Amino acid sequence: MTDVPYRFEPDRTADSLQAQFTALEAGAETGIVVTVAGRVMLHRPTGKLCFSTLQDSSGSIQLFGGKSWSERFDELSKLSLGDWIGATGEVVKTRTGELSVKVESWLTLAAVAPNRSFGDKWKGITDPDLRYRQRYVDLWANEGSRRAFRLRSRMVSLIRRWLEERDFIEVETPLLQTILGGATAKPFVTHHNALDLDLYLRIAPELYLKRLVVGGFERVFEIGRNFRNEGISPRHNPEFTMLELYQAYADYGDMMSLIEELIAHLAIELHGTTELTYDGKPLDLTAPWRRATMADLVEEAIGVRVDVRMPVEQLRALAEEHGVPKIDDGWGPGKLILEIYEKTTEAGLWGPIFVLDYPKEVSPLARDHREMPELVERFEAVVAGRELMNAFSELVDPAEQRLRLEAQAAARAAGDDEANELDEDYIRALEYGLPPTGGLGIGIDRLAMLLADVQNVRDIVLFPTLRPEQ
């Protein structure tokens, strides 16, 4: 076994060889010598010949070794699955039509770990716990995993370019925040020793991004991590990636148009069409998407019209009838309607659909509806039975915002650990003037799930949160 080198310089990738020489006839030789590197994922020695599948980050190519032409053929024929090697040789097509590198020389590129298996050569790694805990094995063993994460990476890149072409600028806001705000969620709490200060890992960047609109950045976005100390499920991971953006002089109608255009662009760039399949069912992302109010959709689902002006006792009875768990005595009509909608309606919406006009009680940062003051101009986009994004016409009145946040702070003091705190500096920023603004947040993980056709968020998050390994 040769010593492991400090560096190695392949001059071709597997996919570039496949693209250039795909039309080569069986048995043909090219006279072109290349150097490739990667892992041995299949290996078949047959006496004086051996055939290996070499996989790099782009794809795979066959290595064709022979006792009469390959250096150290005996060692080459004894390679183990998972070994990293580099090889140099002529590009040929075997008599069976397999594009190959005819190995003249080769060397080991990493220490061998023969006791670590890469799984069944046809099925890869199928144990979900192993796949999520040992992603480094899953990525090599399962082409589906590599494909999903490549798609996610390209999707994020496409989003950035699309927004930048529309004059949005990308910014960064604090992950450590002194005041809880921007969403209703239970936070993670940490402590800064030098300042002797408790801090929250951010649940949303919203209030900082709107400060930037006040400061004159009329179109801003951030793609970054948020943290919510909540349950784990096929749809939820405690740390997750969000796109949030804000556009001055826009409202929630503009945000709907922006979303339709962006999602259609991503679908076409990634799949060539807006007519996709998700979980075995057709899903048409072509604009325009259906628009319907929350009240209309609940009525369609349960046959009863709900309204924030209904007596709270009537709504509480309706919630109990439909199995809403743990109804709190402090919930008002708006919260009860939201819980009824989430229990009875949301999961049945295949969509895509914009669910419009939320109760003010559950939307402390959204602007009053211009026609129905008990509601706000807020929507969530639901696709394949799950919320994909949330958007508002943003509340711009500092006095009204103070009242809303004071109500949130009172709810927090009464025991609601998901309620917002009163952010005096954010109120001060609004007093300098926030123009009419539309804002939205998109779950990047859920969007990637949708476009990669995977049903568990752990299949699209490289290193999901797991219980400690026993």
DODREN-363758 format. One record per residue (C-alpha): residue in three letters; x, y, z. Coordinates in Angstrom, 2 decimals. Layout:
<doza ala; <X; Y; Z>>,
...
% end
This chain:
<doza met; <0.00; 0.00; 0.00>>,
<doza thr; <1.45; 3.38; -1.01>>,
<doza asp; <1.56; 6.27; 1.42>>,
<doza val; <-1.44; 8.58; 1.45>>,
<doza pro; <-0.53; 11.81; -0.42>>,
<doza tyr; <-1.05; 15.32; 0.97>>,
<doza arg; <-2.88; 16.37; -2.18>>,
<doza phe; <-4.04; 14.95; -5.48>>,
<doza glu; <-5.06; 16.66; -8.69>>,
<doza pro; <-7.67; 14.92; -10.85>>,
<doza asp; <-8.13; 16.56; -14.24>>,
<doza arg; <-11.59; 15.19; -15.11>>,
<doza thr; <-14.84; 14.40; -13.34>>,
<doza ala; <-17.06; 11.42; -13.96>>,
<doza asp; <-19.90; 13.44; -15.44>>,
<doza ser; <-17.61; 15.31; -17.84>>,
<doza leu; <-16.29; 11.98; -19.17>>,
<doza gln; <-19.80; 10.60; -19.52>>,
<doza ala; <-20.92; 13.72; -21.38>>,
<doza gln; <-17.93; 13.82; -23.76>>,
<doza phe; <-17.65; 10.14; -24.60>>,
<doza thr; <-21.23; 8.85; -24.33>>,
<doza ala; <-21.38; 8.16; -28.10>>,
<doza leu; <-18.16; 6.14; -28.14>>,
<doza glu; <-18.65; 2.73; -29.72>>,
<doza ala; <-18.18; -0.50; -27.75>>,
<doza gly; <-14.57; -1.66; -27.80>>,
<doza ala; <-13.26; 1.76; -28.88>>,
<doza glu; <-10.08; 3.39; -27.56>>,
<doza thr; <-9.56; 7.14; -27.50>>,
<doza gly; <-5.85; 7.58; -26.85>>,
<doza ile; <-6.86; 10.24; -24.28>>,
<doza val; <-5.33; 9.76; -20.84>>,
<doza val; <-7.16; 11.24; -17.84>>,
<doza thr; <-6.81; 11.30; -14.06>>,
<doza val; <-9.87; 10.76; -11.86>>,
<doza ala; <-10.48; 10.42; -8.13>>,
<doza gly; <-13.27; 9.24; -5.86>>,
<doza arg; <-14.61; 6.31; -3.86>>,
<doza val; <-14.81; 2.69; -4.97>>,
<doza met; <-18.51; 1.85; -4.69>>,
<doza leu; <-18.64; -1.43; -6.63>>,
<doza his; <-15.71; -3.82; -7.14>>,
<doza arg; <-15.55; -7.02; -9.19>>,
<doza pro; <-12.20; -8.80; -9.62>>,
<doza thr; <-12.19; -11.65; -12.16>>,
<doza gly; <-8.74; -13.16; -12.10>>,
<doza lys; <-6.58; -11.19; -14.54>>,
<doza leu; <-9.11; -8.34; -14.81>>,
<doza cys; <-11.01; -6.19; -12.30>>,
<doza phe; <-13.85; -3.75; -12.71>>,
<doza ser; <-14.68; -1.00; -10.20>>,
<doza thr; <-17.21; 1.78; -10.09>>,
<doza leu; <-15.51; 5.03; -9.06>>,
<doza gln; <-17.88; 7.66; -7.71>>,
<doza asp; <-17.06; 11.34; -7.31>>,
<doza ser; <-19.32; 14.25; -6.44>>,
<doza ser; <-20.55; 14.52; -10.03>>,
<doza gly; <-21.38; 10.92; -10.84>>,
<doza ser; <-19.64; 7.61; -11.56>>,
<doza ile; <-17.24; 6.06; -14.05>>,
<doza gln; <-15.94; 2.51; -14.39>>,
<doza leu; <-12.30; 1.68; -13.71>>,
<doza phe; <-11.00; -1.15; -15.89>>,
<doza gly; <-7.90; -2.85; -14.46>>,
<doza gly; <-5.79; -5.61; -15.98>>,
<doza lys; <-2.83; -7.64; -14.79>>,
<doza ser; <-0.95; -6.95; -18.02>>,
<doza trp; <-1.22; -3.15; -17.97>>,
<doza ser; <-2.15; -1.91; -14.45>>,
<doza glu; <0.55; -1.08; -11.90>>,
<doza arg; <0.20; -3.03; -8.61>>,
<doza phe; <-2.69; -5.02; -10.06>>,
<doza asp; <-2.81; -7.42; -7.13>>,
<doza glu; <-3.46; -4.53; -4.72>>,
<doza leu; <-5.92; -2.95; -7.14>>,
<doza ser; <-7.94; -6.15; -7.29>>,
<doza lys; <-8.16; -6.27; -3.48>>,
<doza leu; <-9.70; -2.82; -2.97>>,
<doza ser; <-12.59; -2.53; -0.52>>,
<doza leu; <-15.88; -0.72; -1.03>>,
<doza gly; <-15.54; 2.83; 0.19>>,
<doza asp; <-11.81; 3.15; -0.50>>,
<doza trp; <-10.72; 6.54; -1.83>>,
<doza ile; <-8.36; 6.23; -4.78>>,
<doza gly; <-6.97; 8.24; -7.67>>,
<doza ala; <-6.38; 6.60; -11.03>>,
<doza thr; <-4.78; 7.52; -14.36>>,
<doza gly; <-5.45; 5.81; -17.65>>,
<doza glu; <-6.90; 5.91; -21.15>>,
<doza val; <-10.59; 6.55; -21.75>>,
<doza val; <-12.06; 3.48; -23.45>>,
<doza lys; <-15.32; 1.67; -23.93>>,
<doza thr; <-15.26; -2.01; -23.02>>,
<doza arg; <-16.61; -4.64; -25.35>>,
<doza thr; <-19.80; -4.65; -23.25>>,
<doza gly; <-20.25; -0.93; -23.89>>,
<doza glu; <-19.21; 0.46; -20.47>>,
<doza leu; <-17.34; 3.76; -20.59>>,
<doza ser; <-14.17; 3.22; -18.53>>,
<doza val; <-10.80; 4.51; -17.49>>,
<doza lys; <-8.28; 1.80; -18.34>>,
<doza val; <-6.15; 2.02; -15.19>>,
<doza glu; <-2.43; 2.38; -15.82>>,
<doza ser; <-1.45; 3.77; -12.40>>,
<doza trp; <-3.31; 4.45; -9.17>>,
<doza leu; <-2.80; 5.31; -5.53>>,
<doza thr; <-4.74; 5.27; -2.27>>,
<doza leu; <-6.04; 8.70; -1.22>>,
<doza ala; <-7.30; 7.98; 2.31>>,
<doza ala; <-6.80; 5.55; 5.13>>,
<doza val; <-8.84; 2.41; 4.57>>,
<doza ala; <-11.62; 1.50; 6.99>>,
<doza pro; <-12.60; -2.00; 5.87>>,
<doza asn; <-14.86; -2.63; 8.89>>,
<doza arg; <-17.24; 0.17; 7.88>>,
<doza ser; <-19.87; -0.95; 5.39>>,
<doza phe; <-21.50; 1.24; 2.75>>,
<doza gly; <-24.55; -1.01; 2.68>>,
<doza asp; <-26.12; -3.22; 0.08>>,
<doza lys; <-24.67; -2.41; -3.34>>,
<doza trp; <-28.14; -2.16; -4.89>>,
<doza lys; <-30.27; -0.65; -2.08>>,
<doza gly; <-27.72; 1.54; -0.32>>,
<doza ile; <-28.41; 2.48; 3.30>>,
<doza thr; <-32.08; 1.96; 4.21>>,
<doza asp; <-32.06; 2.32; 8.02>>,
<doza pro; <-33.42; 5.87; 8.63>>,
<doza asp; <-31.61; 6.31; 11.95>>,
<doza leu; <-28.28; 5.36; 10.37>>,
<doza arg; <-28.92; 7.63; 7.41>>,
<doza tyr; <-29.63; 10.68; 9.59>>,
<doza arg; <-26.88; 10.06; 12.14>>,
<doza gln; <-24.21; 9.13; 9.61>>,
<doza arg; <-25.02; 11.45; 6.73>>,
<doza tyr; <-21.48; 10.99; 5.45>>,
<doza val; <-22.39; 7.36; 4.73>>,
<doza asp; <-25.88; 8.11; 3.43>>,
<doza leu; <-24.58; 10.60; 0.85>>,
<doza trp; <-22.19; 8.07; -0.66>>,
<doza ala; <-24.55; 5.11; -0.50>>,
<doza asn; <-27.81; 6.74; -1.66>>,
<doza glu; <-28.06; 8.60; -4.93>>,
<doza gly; <-31.49; 9.91; -3.89>>,
<doza ser; <-29.95; 11.74; -0.94>>,
<doza arg; <-27.24; 13.31; -3.07>>,
<doza arg; <-29.83; 14.38; -5.62>>,
<doza ala; <-32.07; 15.99; -2.96>>,
<doza phe; <-29.25; 18.01; -1.40>>,
<doza arg; <-27.90; 19.11; -4.78>>,
<doza leu; <-31.40; 20.34; -5.62>>,
<doza arg; <-31.63; 22.21; -2.31>>,
<doza ser; <-28.31; 23.94; -2.94>>,
<doza arg; <-29.29; 24.97; -6.45>>,
<doza met; <-32.71; 26.13; -5.23>>,
<doza val; <-31.19; 28.52; -2.69>>,
<doza ser; <-28.79; 29.85; -5.32>>,
<doza leu; <-31.67; 30.44; -7.74>>,
<doza ile; <-33.66; 32.28; -5.06>>,
<doza arg; <-30.75; 34.62; -4.36>>,
<doza arg; <-30.19; 35.43; -8.03>>,
<doza trp; <-33.91; 35.93; -8.67>>,
<doza leu; <-34.25; 38.39; -5.80>>,
<doza glu; <-31.06; 40.26; -6.65>>,
<doza glu; <-32.30; 40.70; -10.23>>,
<doza arg; <-35.31; 42.48; -8.71>>,
<doza asp; <-33.15; 44.88; -6.67>>,
<doza phe; <-33.41; 43.10; -3.33>>,
<doza ile; <-30.26; 43.23; -1.25>>,
<doza glu; <-29.19; 40.42; 1.07>>,
<doza val; <-28.44; 41.33; 4.69>>,
<doza glu; <-27.60; 39.63; 7.97>>,
<doza thr; <-29.34; 40.27; 11.27>>,
<doza pro; <-28.53; 39.03; 14.79>>,
<doza leu; <-28.96; 35.39; 15.75>>,
<doza leu; <-28.60; 36.35; 19.42>>,
<doza gln; <-31.38; 38.71; 20.46>>,
<doza thr; <-32.19; 40.40; 23.74>>,
<doza ile; <-35.95; 40.61; 23.11>>,
<doza leu; <-38.24; 37.87; 21.84>>,
<doza gly; <-40.16; 38.97; 18.76>>,
<doza gly; <-40.97; 38.52; 15.10>>,
<doza ala; <-43.05; 35.35; 15.51>>,
<doza thr; <-45.02; 33.43; 18.11>>,
<doza ala; <-42.84; 30.53; 19.22>>,
<doza lys; <-41.06; 29.15; 22.26>>,
<doza pro; <-37.38; 30.21; 22.17>>,
<doza phe; <-34.06; 28.71; 23.13>>,
<doza val; <-32.35; 30.75; 25.85>>,
<doza thr; <-28.61; 31.14; 26.33>>,
<doza his; <-26.35; 33.36; 28.45>>,
<doza his; <-23.60; 35.80; 27.53>>,
<doza asn; <-21.00; 35.67; 30.29>>,
<doza ala; <-19.16; 38.93; 29.61>>,
<doza leu; <-22.36; 40.98; 29.63>>,
<doza asp; <-24.06; 38.74; 32.21>>,
<doza leu; <-27.06; 38.77; 29.92>>,
<doza asp; <-29.65; 36.17; 28.92>>,
<doza leu; <-30.18; 36.04; 25.17>>,
<doza tyr; <-32.57; 34.27; 22.83>>,
<doza leu; <-31.60; 32.37; 19.73>>,
<doza arg; <-33.76; 34.17; 17.21>>,
<doza ile; <-37.14; 32.77; 16.26>>,
<doza ala; <-37.41; 35.20; 13.31>>,
<doza pro; <-35.46; 38.15; 11.84>>,
<doza glu; <-38.60; 40.16; 11.06>>,
<doza leu; <-38.24; 43.14; 13.36>>,
<doza tyr; <-34.62; 43.78; 12.39>>,
<doza leu; <-35.39; 43.56; 8.67>>,
<doza lys; <-38.21; 46.09; 9.00>>,
<doza arg; <-35.83; 48.40; 10.87>>,
<doza leu; <-33.73; 48.31; 7.69>>,
<doza val; <-36.73; 49.37; 5.59>>,
<doza val; <-37.16; 52.32; 7.98>>,
<doza gly; <-33.47; 53.01; 7.37>>,
<doza gly; <-34.00; 53.30; 3.61>>,
<doza phe; <-33.31; 49.79; 2.28>>,
<doza glu; <-36.54; 49.43; 0.35>>,
<doza arg; <-36.07; 45.77; -0.66>>,
<doza val; <-34.21; 43.47; 1.72>>,
<doza phe; <-33.98; 39.74; 2.28>>,
<doza glu; <-32.19; 37.30; 4.53>>,
<doza ile; <-31.71; 33.55; 4.18>>,
<doza gly; <-30.68; 32.26; 7.57>>,
<doza arg; <-31.22; 29.97; 10.52>>,
<doza asn; <-34.01; 30.35; 13.04>>,
<doza phe; <-34.46; 28.37; 16.26>>,
<doza arg; <-37.70; 27.33; 17.94>>,
<doza asn; <-37.79; 25.19; 21.07>>,
<doza glu; <-40.72; 23.11; 19.93>>,
<doza gly; <-41.53; 19.56; 18.88>>,
<doza ile; <-39.76; 17.41; 16.32>>,
<doza ser; <-41.82; 15.83; 13.55>>,
<doza pro; <-41.59; 14.97; 9.84>>,
<doza arg; <-42.28; 18.68; 9.23>>,
<doza his; <-40.37; 20.32; 12.09>>,
<doza asn; <-36.72; 20.59; 13.11>>,
<doza pro; <-35.76; 22.87; 16.03>>,
<doza glu; <-33.31; 24.79; 13.84>>,
<doza phe; <-34.44; 25.58; 10.34>>,
<doza thr; <-33.73; 27.88; 7.42>>,
<doza met; <-36.01; 30.75; 6.45>>,
<doza leu; <-36.12; 33.27; 3.66>>,
<doza glu; <-37.61; 36.53; 4.90>>,
<doza leu; <-38.02; 39.52; 2.63>>,
<doza tyr; <-39.57; 42.98; 2.87>>,
<doza gln; <-40.58; 45.32; 0.07>>,
<doza ala; <-41.51; 48.96; 0.60>>,
<doza tyr; <-44.63; 50.33; -1.10>>,
<doza ala; <-46.13; 46.82; -1.38>>,
<doza asp; <-48.95; 44.93; 0.33>>,
<doza tyr; <-49.92; 41.31; 0.83>>,
<doza gly; <-51.39; 41.15; -2.68>>,
<doza asp; <-47.97; 42.01; -4.08>>,
<doza met; <-46.47; 39.28; -1.91>>,
<doza met; <-48.86; 36.73; -3.44>>,
<doza ser; <-47.78; 37.71; -6.93>>,
<doza leu; <-44.12; 37.58; -5.95>>,
<doza ile; <-44.52; 34.09; -4.47>>,
<doza glu; <-46.34; 32.70; -7.50>>,
<doza glu; <-43.67; 34.04; -9.81>>,
<doza leu; <-40.75; 32.85; -7.67>>,
<doza ile; <-42.08; 29.32; -7.10>>,
<doza ala; <-42.92; 28.90; -10.79>>,
<doza his; <-39.41; 30.06; -11.67>>,
<doza leu; <-37.85; 27.53; -9.30>>,
<doza ala; <-40.01; 24.68; -10.61>>,
<doza ile; <-39.14; 25.43; -14.22>>,
<doza glu; <-35.42; 25.85; -13.52>>,
<doza leu; <-35.22; 22.66; -11.46>>,
<doza his; <-37.72; 20.44; -13.28>>,
<doza gly; <-38.56; 22.14; -16.56>>,
<doza thr; <-42.25; 22.47; -15.69>>,
<doza thr; <-44.66; 23.79; -13.05>>,
<doza glu; <-46.69; 20.55; -13.19>>,
<doza leu; <-44.99; 18.35; -10.61>>,
<doza thr; <-45.71; 15.23; -8.60>>,
<doza tyr; <-45.48; 15.18; -4.82>>,
<doza asp; <-45.88; 12.03; -2.76>>,
<doza gly; <-47.36; 10.30; -5.79>>,
<doza lys; <-50.03; 12.97; -6.42>>,
<doza pro; <-50.10; 15.65; -9.14>>,
<doza leu; <-49.28; 19.17; -7.96>>,
<doza asp; <-49.68; 22.11; -10.33>>,
<doza leu; <-47.72; 25.18; -9.24>>,
<doza thr; <-48.78; 27.25; -12.26>>,
<doza ala; <-49.96; 30.78; -11.42>>,
<doza pro; <-52.43; 32.04; -10.42>>,
<doza trp; <-52.99; 30.08; -7.22>>,
<doza arg; <-56.39; 29.88; -5.58>>,
<doza arg; <-57.17; 32.58; -3.04>>,
<doza ala; <-59.71; 31.91; -0.26>>,
<doza thr; <-60.36; 33.31; 3.20>>,
<doza met; <-59.79; 31.22; 6.30>>,
<doza ala; <-63.49; 31.53; 7.16>>,
<doza asp; <-64.54; 30.26; 3.72>>,
<doza leu; <-62.19; 27.27; 3.93>>,
<doza val; <-63.35; 26.27; 7.42>>,
<doza glu; <-66.94; 26.43; 6.22>>,
<doza glu; <-66.04; 24.19; 3.25>>,
<doza ala; <-64.42; 21.69; 5.64>>,
<doza ile; <-66.97; 21.49; 8.47>>,
<doza gly; <-70.12; 23.06; 7.04>>,
<doza val; <-70.26; 25.79; 9.68>>,
<doza arg; <-69.46; 29.48; 9.14>>,
<doza val; <-67.02; 30.90; 11.71>>,
<doza asp; <-66.55; 34.58; 12.42>>,
<doza val; <-64.52; 36.55; 14.98>>,
<doza arg; <-67.75; 38.34; 15.96>>,
<doza met; <-69.37; 35.08; 17.12>>,
<doza pro; <-69.77; 34.54; 20.90>>,
<doza val; <-66.64; 32.97; 22.29>>,
<doza glu; <-68.69; 30.25; 23.99>>,
<doza gln; <-70.05; 29.15; 20.62>>,
<doza leu; <-66.57; 28.98; 19.10>>,
<doza arg; <-65.21; 27.12; 22.13>>,
<doza ala; <-67.98; 24.52; 21.77>>,
<doza leu; <-67.20; 24.17; 18.07>>,
<doza ala; <-63.51; 23.69; 18.87>>,
<doza glu; <-64.33; 20.99; 21.41>>,
<doza glu; <-66.67; 19.28; 18.95>>,
<doza his; <-63.88; 19.03; 16.39>>,
<doza gly; <-61.22; 17.78; 18.77>>,
<doza val; <-59.06; 20.85; 19.29>>,
<doza pro; <-56.75; 19.80; 22.16>>,
<doza lys; <-56.00; 21.76; 25.33>>,
<doza ile; <-58.35; 24.69; 24.83>>,
<doza asp; <-57.15; 27.59; 26.99>>,
<doza asp; <-59.70; 29.70; 28.88>>,
<doza gly; <-57.82; 32.82; 27.77>>,
<doza trp; <-58.27; 32.20; 24.05>>,
<doza gly; <-60.40; 34.75; 22.28>>,
<doza pro; <-62.45; 34.24; 19.10>>,
<doza gly; <-59.47; 34.72; 16.79>>,
<doza lys; <-57.31; 32.12; 18.47>>,
<doza leu; <-60.19; 29.64; 18.56>>,
<doza ile; <-60.88; 30.09; 14.85>>,
<doza leu; <-57.20; 29.54; 14.04>>,
<doza glu; <-57.15; 26.35; 16.11>>,
<doza ile; <-60.32; 25.09; 14.43>>,
<doza tyr; <-58.81; 25.81; 11.01>>,
<doza glu; <-55.55; 24.02; 11.83>>,
<doza lys; <-57.37; 21.01; 13.28>>,
<doza thr; <-60.03; 20.56; 10.60>>,
<doza thr; <-58.94; 22.24; 7.41>>,
<doza glu; <-55.25; 22.88; 6.73>>,
<doza ala; <-54.08; 19.28; 6.23>>,
<doza gly; <-56.79; 18.71; 3.61>>,
<doza leu; <-55.69; 21.60; 1.41>>,
<doza trp; <-53.61; 20.16; -1.42>>,
<doza gly; <-53.33; 23.53; -3.09>>,
<doza pro; <-51.41; 25.49; -3.82>>,
<doza ile; <-53.71; 27.98; -2.13>>,
<doza phe; <-53.39; 31.33; -0.39>>,
<doza val; <-55.33; 31.24; 2.88>>,
<doza leu; <-56.31; 34.88; 3.47>>,
<doza asp; <-57.40; 37.24; 6.19>>,
<doza tyr; <-56.37; 35.99; 9.62>>,
<doza pro; <-57.83; 37.15; 12.95>>,
<doza lys; <-56.04; 40.15; 14.44>>,
<doza glu; <-55.68; 38.31; 17.76>>,
<doza val; <-53.13; 35.85; 16.28>>,
<doza ser; <-51.33; 38.34; 14.03>>,
<doza pro; <-49.68; 41.03; 16.17>>,
<doza leu; <-47.41; 42.37; 13.41>>,
<doza ala; <-49.88; 42.52; 10.49>>,
<doza arg; <-51.86; 45.55; 9.34>>,
<doza asp; <-55.63; 45.83; 9.84>>,
<doza his; <-57.68; 44.58; 6.92>>,
<doza arg; <-58.80; 47.60; 4.92>>,
<doza glu; <-62.41; 46.32; 4.75>>,
<doza met; <-62.80; 44.11; 7.88>>,
<doza pro; <-61.08; 45.69; 10.89>>,
<doza glu; <-61.45; 42.55; 13.06>>,
<doza leu; <-59.06; 40.80; 10.65>>,
<doza val; <-55.62; 41.59; 9.26>>,
<doza glu; <-54.09; 41.45; 5.79>>,
<doza arg; <-52.21; 38.24; 6.27>>,
<doza phe; <-52.00; 35.03; 4.27>>,
<doza glu; <-50.34; 31.68; 4.50>>,
<doza ala; <-49.59; 29.66; 1.38>>,
<doza val; <-50.54; 26.01; 1.88>>,
<doza val; <-49.16; 23.37; -0.47>>,
<doza ala; <-49.63; 19.61; -0.09>>,
<doza gly; <-51.39; 20.07; 3.25>>,
<doza arg; <-48.74; 22.13; 5.00>>,
<doza glu; <-47.93; 25.78; 5.51>>,
<doza leu; <-45.15; 26.83; 3.18>>,
<doza met; <-44.99; 30.56; 3.85>>,
<doza asn; <-46.53; 33.41; 5.84>>,
<doza ala; <-46.95; 37.02; 4.68>>,
<doza phe; <-48.50; 40.35; 5.70>>,
<doza ser; <-49.28; 43.83; 4.78>>,
<doza glu; <-47.01; 45.05; 7.57>>,
<doza leu; <-48.33; 47.09; 10.48>>,
<doza val; <-46.81; 50.58; 10.18>>,
<doza asp; <-48.63; 52.53; 12.93>>,
<doza pro; <-46.37; 52.75; 16.02>>,
<doza ala; <-49.27; 53.43; 18.39>>,
<doza glu; <-51.24; 50.41; 17.18>>,
<doza gln; <-48.09; 48.31; 17.22>>,
<doza arg; <-47.49; 49.26; 20.85>>,
<doza leu; <-51.00; 48.18; 21.81>>,
<doza arg; <-50.57; 44.85; 20.04>>,
<doza leu; <-47.17; 44.14; 21.61>>,
<doza glu; <-48.40; 45.19; 25.06>>,
<doza ala; <-51.19; 42.61; 24.69>>,
<doza gln; <-48.58; 40.04; 23.70>>,
<doza ala; <-46.42; 40.95; 26.69>>,
<doza ala; <-49.42; 40.58; 29.00>>,
<doza ala; <-50.15; 37.15; 27.55>>,
<doza arg; <-46.51; 36.21; 28.10>>,
<doza ala; <-46.65; 37.40; 31.71>>,
<doza ala; <-49.78; 35.27; 32.16>>,
<doza gly; <-47.90; 32.15; 31.08>>,
<doza asp; <-47.90; 32.09; 27.26>>,
<doza asp; <-44.22; 31.36; 26.58>>,
<doza glu; <-44.74; 31.75; 22.80>>,
<doza ala; <-45.99; 35.35; 22.99>>,
<doza asn; <-43.83; 38.30; 21.92>>,
<doza glu; <-42.19; 40.77; 24.27>>,
<doza leu; <-42.53; 44.53; 23.99>>,
<doza asp; <-39.65; 45.82; 21.87>>,
<doza glu; <-39.34; 49.52; 22.66>>,
<doza asp; <-36.61; 50.09; 20.07>>,
<doza tyr; <-38.77; 48.60; 17.34>>,
<doza ile; <-41.60; 50.97; 18.33>>,
<doza arg; <-39.08; 53.83; 18.19>>,
<doza ala; <-38.05; 52.73; 14.69>>,
<doza leu; <-41.69; 52.84; 13.56>>,
<doza glu; <-41.95; 56.37; 14.97>>,
<doza tyr; <-39.33; 57.41; 12.39>>,
<doza gly; <-41.72; 56.13; 9.70>>,
<doza leu; <-42.18; 52.74; 8.04>>,
<doza pro; <-43.73; 53.16; 4.56>>,
<doza pro; <-46.41; 50.75; 3.33>>,
<doza thr; <-44.56; 47.45; 3.26>>,
<doza gly; <-45.22; 43.87; 2.29>>,
<doza gly; <-43.27; 41.11; 3.97>>,
<doza leu; <-43.08; 37.35; 3.82>>,
<doza gly; <-41.26; 34.37; 5.26>>,
<doza ile; <-40.72; 31.09; 3.40>>,
<doza gly; <-39.55; 27.88; 5.02>>,
<doza ile; <-36.57; 26.89; 2.89>>,
<doza asp; <-36.60; 23.34; 4.29>>,
<doza arg; <-40.27; 22.82; 3.42>>,
<doza leu; <-39.84; 24.38; -0.01>>,
<doza ala; <-36.92; 22.04; -0.68>>,
<doza met; <-39.02; 19.09; 0.52>>,
<doza leu; <-41.69; 20.06; -1.99>>,
<doza leu; <-39.37; 20.51; -4.96>>,
<doza ala; <-37.28; 17.41; -4.14>>,
<doza asp; <-40.41; 15.29; -3.51>>,
<doza val; <-39.40; 14.13; -0.04>>,
<doza gln; <-41.89; 13.72; 2.80>>,
<doza asn; <-39.67; 14.07; 5.88>>,
<doza val; <-37.76; 17.22; 6.74>>,
<doza arg; <-34.85; 15.04; 7.90>>,
<doza asp; <-34.37; 13.99; 4.28>>,
<doza ile; <-33.64; 17.58; 3.27>>,
<doza val; <-31.70; 18.81; 6.35>>,
<doza leu; <-28.14; 17.53; 6.24>>,
<doza phe; <-27.73; 17.11; 10.00>>,
<doza pro; <-31.16; 17.04; 11.68>>,
<doza thr; <-31.59; 17.26; 15.43>>,
<doza leu; <-31.72; 13.78; 16.98>>,
<doza arg; <-31.75; 12.22; 20.40>>,
<doza pro; <-28.24; 11.33; 21.61>>,
<doza glu; <-27.04; 8.00; 20.27>>,
<doza gln; <-27.25; 5.22; 22.85>>,
% end
